[in-house]
Amino acid sequence: MSTFKIKGGYQLRGELTPQGAKNEALQVVCAVLLTPEKVTLHNLPDIRDVNFLIDLLEELGVKVNRLGNGTVEFTSDEINLEYLQSEQFKTRAASLRGSVMIMGPLLSRFKKAYMPKPGGDKIGPRPLDTHFLGFSKLGATFSYDAKAGFYTLKADNLEGKYLLLDEPSVTGTANILMTAVMAKGKTTIYNAACEPYLQQLCLMLISMGAKITGVGSNLLNIEGVTELGGCTHTLLPDFIEIGSFIGLAAMTQSEITIKDCRIDMLGRIPETFRRLGIQVEIKGDNIFIPSQTKYEIQRMIDGSIPTIYDAPWPGFTPDLLSIILVTAIQASGTVLIHQKMFDSRLFFIDRLKDMGAQIILCDPHRATVIGINREYKLRATSMSSPDIRAGVALLIAALSAEGTSTISNIHQIDRGYQYIDKRLNAIGANIVRED
């Protein structure tokens, strides 16, 4: 198992270019199953979760041609559906939550799909009810073997229907959308997720021949087509990585320029960091974070303590609350962090408290951060990365701490961040990877 040894206290300076978006990649890679024609994807991130999913598709029979620099060609003309019932598939697919999004394309094109109960970050319950309720309304039947933890889906005929989703699940919307694009008739998805990455999936499907309107809203209308063709698609930059770099710059008093950010798609990310008092300067499509000795949390108009919470798009993404929390440690002032969507995502704060942070865990969903205003540096310590986002939050804390910290279980960080140690070392960090 690999670890990071991080010598903290260095100010960083330079430019960082965000990788391709992980959450978009997991959707669009699954979408290649919808057509036997070639699909070319640009700006795919070279990270564990995406590479694992590509390997899974390759074992399913997809022809994969890696051209380098984030460009991969996929041709799904000879799919081995028998592989879906093999023990090897059950083991591999169960270890990656993103694999759940192969169900929609398989059901749409082949009228059957199989899937083990997926894995992923241990951040609380993540039910799949939205997916299966959608599949059922479109005409599929499913069964679940609780002992084997295995789902079976079949559909002789898929027909468009009006669907009011019980929650605006991103992966649920993606799965239902990919099922509906070749269902007979019209499908309406109301209370659909409308995150930028979901918008990107819609645009990719349209370029393949799908008929979708309402892109960017929570009301999608799909006219089913009989087949889809190939396409070329370029992924957005990873907005979670952009937010992580903003928090990193503030905590380490660094001067960092983040390149090619797609500012028009960032939503509330820049403004939420500004609420912590961080200077976020937009320069064209770049973000410049100057070195700040101090930053002060903005109180509410009536002087009360602010709350930063997650919400479906266009609200603030839950994937950045861990970064907001760690960044607030060295701020002046107090903020309440409210993680609404997952009930185990804040438990990593015990590691931060060991480092000297002043944080009160109110309940599994809420934590109050009392900023220490750089009155002292965090202490170096040894810790383990519990999930992708908390792992990078701990890395940011370690880079700002005094002394040498150790983070184990860093495969969790590698699942979502491409060559993070090399890229940060290139602008002045001191991170050593040890096996």
C-alpha positions in Angstrom: 0.0 0.0 0.0 1.4 3.4 -1.0 1.8 6.4 1.3 2.6 10.1 0.9 5.2 11.7 3.1 4.5 15.4 3.1 6.9 18.1 4.4 4.6 21.0 5.1 5.1 24.8 5.3 6.2 25.5 1.7 4.6 28.3 -0.3 3.7 27.2 -3.8 3.9 29.3 -6.9 3.0 28.5 -10.5 0.3 27.3 -12.8 -1.9 24.2 -12.6 -4.2 22.9 -15.4 -7.1 20.8 -14.1 -7.5 17.3 -15.4 -10.6 16.1 -17.3 -13.7 15.7 -15.1 -13.8 12.4 -13.3 -17.6 12.5 -12.8 -18.2 13.2 -16.4 -15.8 10.6 -17.5 -17.6 7.8 -15.7 -20.8 8.7 -17.5 -19.5 9.2 -21.1 -17.3 6.1 -21.0 -20.4 4.0 -20.2 -22.3 5.8 -23.0 -19.9 4.2 -25.6 -21.9 1.0 -25.2 -24.9 2.6 -26.9 -23.5 2.2 -30.4 -21.4 -0.2 -32.4 -19.7 2.7 -34.1 -16.4 4.3 -33.0 -16.6 6.9 -30.2 -13.6 9.1 -29.5 -13.2 10.8 -26.1 -10.8 13.6 -25.4 -9.4 14.9 -22.1 -10.1 11.7 -20.2 -8.3 11.9 -16.8 -5.6 9.2 -16.2 -7.0 8.2 -12.8 -7.7 4.8 -11.1 -11.5 4.9 -11.3 -11.7 5.9 -15.0 -8.9 3.4 -16.0 -10.7 0.7 -14.0 -13.9 1.3 -15.8 -12.2 1.3 -19.2 -10.5 -2.0 -18.4 -14.0 -3.4 -17.4 -15.4 -2.4 -20.7 -12.5 -3.9 -22.5 -13.1 -7.3 -20.8 -16.8 -6.9 -21.9 -15.6 -6.8 -25.5 -15.2 -3.1 -26.2 -12.2 -2.4 -28.4 -10.1 0.3 -26.8 -7.4 2.3 -28.5 -5.5 4.6 -26.2 -4.0 7.4 -28.3 -2.3 9.3 -25.4 -2.8 12.7 -23.9 -6.2 11.8 -22.6 -7.6 10.6 -25.9 -9.2 7.1 -26.2 -11.2 5.5 -29.0 -13.9 3.0 -28.2 -15.7 0.5 -30.5 -18.5 -1.6 -29.0 -19.4 -3.7 -32.0 -18.8 -7.1 -30.4 -20.1 -7.2 -26.8 -19.9 -10.5 -24.9 -23.0 -10.4 -22.7 -22.1 -13.7 -21.1 -19.2 -12.0 -19.4 -21.8 -10.0 -17.3 -22.7 -13.2 -15.4 -19.1 -14.3 -14.7 -17.5 -14.2 -11.3 -14.8 -12.0 -12.7 -17.3 -9.3 -13.7 -19.1 -9.6 -10.3 -15.8 -9.0 -8.5 -14.6 -6.2 -10.7 -17.8 -4.2 -11.1 -18.6 -4.4 -7.4 -15.5 -2.5 -6.5 -16.4 0.7 -8.6 -19.6 2.6 -8.1 -19.4 4.2 -11.5 -19.9 0.8 -13.1 -23.6 1.1 -12.2 -24.0 3.4 -15.3 -23.4 0.5 -17.7 -26.9 -0.7 -16.9 -28.8 2.0 -18.8 -26.8 1.6 -22.1 -26.9 -2.3 -21.9 -30.7 -2.2 -21.3 -31.2 0.3 -24.1 -29.2 -1.5 -26.7 -29.4 -5.2 -25.7 -32.6 -5.2 -23.5 -30.8 -6.9 -20.6 -28.3 -5.9 -18.0 -26.6 -7.4 -15.0 -24.9 -5.6 -12.1 -23.4 -6.5 -8.7 -24.1 -4.1 -5.8 -21.6 -1.4 -6.6 -18.8 -0.1 -4.3 -17.3 3.3 -4.0 -16.6 5.7 -1.2 -17.9 4.8 2.3 -19.7 8.1 2.9 -23.1 6.8 3.9 -26.1 5.1 2.3 -26.2 5.6 -1.5 -29.4 3.7 -2.6 -30.1 2.8 -6.2 -33.9 3.1 -6.0 -34.0 6.1 -8.4 -32.3 4.0 -11.1 -34.5 0.9 -10.8 -37.8 2.9 -10.5 -36.9 4.6 -13.7 -36.0 1.4 -15.5 -39.3 -0.2 -14.3 -41.4 2.7 -15.6 -39.7 2.4 -19.0 -40.7 -1.2 -19.2 -37.9 -3.2 -17.6 -38.3 -5.9 -14.9 -35.6 -6.5 -12.3 -34.8 -8.9 -9.6 -32.2 -8.8 -6.8 -30.4 -11.7 -5.3 -29.7 -10.4 -1.8 -27.4 -13.3 -1.0 -25.2 -12.8 -4.1 -25.8 -9.0 -4.1 -26.6 -9.1 -7.8 -29.2 -7.3 -10.0 -30.8 -8.7 -13.2 -32.6 -6.4 -15.6 -34.6 -7.4 -18.7 -36.9 -5.6 -21.1 -38.6 -7.0 -24.1 -39.9 -3.6 -25.0 -38.9 -0.2 -23.7 -41.5 2.6 -24.0 -41.2 6.2 -23.2 -43.1 7.4 -20.1 -43.5 10.5 -17.8 -41.1 10.1 -14.9 -41.0 12.3 -11.8 -37.8 11.3 -10.1 -37.8 10.9 -6.3 -34.5 12.7 -6.1 -32.3 14.6 -8.7 -29.7 11.8 -8.7 -26.9 12.5 -11.2 -26.1 8.8 -11.8 -29.8 8.0 -11.7 -30.6 10.6 -14.3 -27.7 9.5 -16.5 -28.8 5.9 -16.3 -32.5 6.6 -17.1 -31.5 9.0 -19.9 -29.3 6.5 -21.6 -32.1 3.9 -21.3 -34.7 6.3 -22.8 -32.8 7.5 -25.8 -33.7 4.3 -27.8 -37.0 3.6 -26.0 -40.1 3.8 -28.2 -42.0 7.1 -28.0 -41.5 10.1 -25.8 -39.9 10.1 -22.3 -40.1 13.0 -19.9 -37.8 13.1 -16.9 -38.8 15.7 -14.3 -36.7 16.6 -11.3 -33.7 15.5 -13.4 -30.2 16.3 -12.3 -28.8 19.2 -14.4 -25.2 19.3 -13.4 -22.7 20.4 -16.1 -21.5 16.9 -16.4 -25.0 15.7 -17.0 -25.4 18.4 -19.6 -22.2 17.1 -21.3 -23.7 13.6 -21.4 -26.8 15.1 -23.1 -24.7 16.9 -25.7 -22.7 13.8 -26.4 -25.8 11.7 -26.9 -27.3 14.4 -29.2 -24.1 14.3 -31.3 -24.7 10.5 -31.6 -28.2 11.1 -32.9 -30.4 11.2 -29.8 -33.3 13.7 -29.6 -33.1 15.5 -26.3 -34.5 18.9 -25.3 -34.4 20.8 -22.0 -30.6 20.3 -21.6 -29.4 22.3 -18.6 -32.8 22.2 -16.9 -34.5 19.8 -14.6 -37.1 18.8 -17.2 -35.7 16.6 -20.0 -37.7 15.4 -23.0 -36.4 12.5 -25.1 -37.8 11.3 -28.4 -36.6 7.7 -28.8 -34.6 6.8 -31.9 -33.9 3.3 -33.3 -30.1 3.6 -33.2 -27.2 5.8 -32.3 -23.9 6.5 -34.2 -20.4 7.3 -33.3 -19.1 10.7 -32.2 -16.2 12.7 -30.9 -16.6 14.3 -27.5 -14.3 16.5 -25.3 -14.7 16.4 -21.5 -14.9 19.5 -19.2 -12.2 20.3 -16.7 -12.7 18.8 -13.3 -14.4 21.4 -11.2 -13.7 19.5 -8.0 -10.0 19.7 -8.7 -10.3 23.4 -9.4 -11.9 24.0 -6.0 -9.3 21.9 -4.4 -6.5 24.1 -5.9 -8.3 27.2 -4.6 -8.4 25.8 -1.1 -4.8 24.6 -1.3 -3.6 28.1 -2.4 -5.4 29.8 0.6 -4.2 27.3 3.2 -0.5 27.4 2.1 -0.4 31.2 1.4 0.5 30.4 -2.2 0.2 32.2 -5.5 -1.4 29.9 -8.0 -3.0 30.3 -11.4 -5.5 27.6 -12.5 -5.7 27.4 -16.2 -8.6 26.7 -18.6 -11.3 26.4 -16.0 -14.5 26.8 -18.1 -15.5 29.7 -15.8 -19.0 29.7 -17.4 -19.7 26.3 -16.0 -18.3 26.7 -12.4 -21.6 27.8 -10.8 -21.3 28.8 -7.2 -17.8 27.4 -6.7 -15.8 30.7 -6.9 -18.4 32.7 -4.9 -18.5 30.0 -2.1 -14.7 30.3 -1.6 -15.0 34.1 -1.6 -17.4 33.7 1.4 -14.4 32.4 3.3 -12.5 35.6 2.4 -10.4 34.1 -0.3 -9.4 36.3 -3.2 -10.6 34.5 -6.4 -9.7 36.6 -9.4 -11.1 35.6 -12.8 -8.8 36.4 -15.7 -10.3 35.2 -19.0 -10.8 31.5 -18.5 -8.2 31.3 -15.8 -8.4 31.7 -12.0 -5.7 33.6 -10.1 -5.3 33.1 -6.4 -2.8 35.6 -4.9 -0.8 34.8 -1.8 -2.9 35.8 1.3 -1.6 36.2 4.8 -5.1 36.4 6.2 -8.6 35.7 5.0 -11.8 36.4 6.9 -15.1 34.4 6.8 -18.0 36.7 5.8 -20.8 36.9 8.3 -24.4 37.1 7.3 -26.0 40.5 6.9 -27.4 40.4 10.4 -24.0 39.4 11.8 -24.8 35.8 12.4 -22.5 32.8 11.7 -22.8 31.7 8.0 -23.7 28.2 6.9 -22.2 26.6 3.8 -24.2 23.6 2.6 -24.4 21.3 -0.4 -27.4 21.2 -2.8 -28.2 19.8 -6.3 -27.0 22.0 -9.2 -26.9 24.9 -9.4 -26.2 24.7 -5.6 -22.8 24.0 -4.2 -21.4 20.5 -4.9 -21.1 18.1 -2.0 -17.7 16.9 -3.3 -16.1 20.3 -2.3 -17.5 20.5 1.3 -14.4 18.6 2.6 -12.2 21.2 0.9 -14.2 24.1 2.2 -14.0 22.7 5.7 -10.3 22.3 5.7 -9.7 25.7 4.2 -11.8 27.4 6.9 -9.3 26.1 9.6 -6.9 29.0 9.0 -9.5 31.6 8.4 -10.6 34.4 10.8 -14.1 33.7 12.0 -16.5 30.8 12.3 -18.6 28.8 9.8 -21.1 26.0 10.0 -20.5 23.2 7.4 -23.7 21.3 6.6 -23.3 18.1 4.6 -26.8 17.2 3.7 -26.4 14.4 1.2 -24.1 11.9 3.0 -24.0 11.0 6.6 -20.4 9.7 7.0 -18.5 12.3 5.1 -17.5 14.5 8.0 -16.0 11.9 10.2 -12.5 12.6 8.9 -12.3 15.8 11.0 -10.9 13.8 13.9 -7.6 13.8 12.0 -7.8 17.5 11.6 -8.4 18.0 15.3 -5.4 15.9 16.0 -3.4 18.5 13.9 -4.7 21.4 16.0 -7.8 22.4 14.1 -10.7 23.8 16.1 -13.8 21.9 14.8 -16.9 20.8 16.6 -18.8 17.9 15.1 -22.4 18.8 15.9 -23.9 15.6 14.4 -23.1 13.3 11.4 -24.2 16.1 9.0 -22.9 19.3 10.6 -19.6 20.6 11.8 -18.6 24.1 13.1 -15.2 25.3 12.2 -13.7 28.0 14.4 -10.9 29.5 12.4 -7.5 29.9 14.1 -6.5 32.9 11.9 -2.9 31.6 11.4 -2.2 32.1 15.1 -0.3 28.8 14.8 0.4 26.2 12.2 -1.2 22.8 12.2 0.9 19.9 13.6 2.2 17.2 11.3 0.7 13.8 12.0 0.1 10.3 10.5 -3.3 9.6 9.0 -5.2 7.5 6.5 -7.3 8.7 3.6 -10.9 7.5 4.1 -12.3 8.6 0.7 -11.3 10.6 -2.4 -12.3 14.1 -1.2 -11.4 13.7 2.4 -8.0 12.4 1.3 -7.2 15.6 -0.7 -8.5 17.7 2.2 -6.0 15.9 4.5 -3.3 16.4 1.9 -4.0 20.2 1.9 -3.9 20.2 5.7 -0.5 18.4 5.6 0.9 20.8 3.1 0.1 23.7 5.4 1.3 22.0 8.6 4.6 22.3 10.4 6.8 19.1 10.0 6.4 15.9 8.0 3.0 14.2 7.8 2.2 10.7 6.5 -1.0 9.8 4.6 -1.6 6.1 4.0 -4.3 4.5 1.8 -3.5 7.0 -0.9 -5.0 4.8 -3.6 -8.2 6.6 -2.5 -6.7 9.9 -3.7 -5.4 8.3 -6.9 -8.9 7.3 -7.7 -9.8 10.9 -8.4 -6.7 13.0 -8.8 -4.2 12.6 -11.6 -0.5 12.5 -10.6 -1.4 14.9 -7.8 2.0 14.6 -6.1 4.0 15.2 -9.3 1.9 18.2 -10.3 2.1 19.9 -6.9 5.8 19.1 -6.5 6.4 21.0 -9.8 5.2 24.2 -8.2 7.1 23.9 -4.9 5.4 21.2 -2.8 7.4 18.5 -1.0 5.5 15.2 -1.4 7.2 11.8 -1.6 5.3 8.7 -2.7 6.5 5.5 -1.0 5.3 2.0 -1.7 
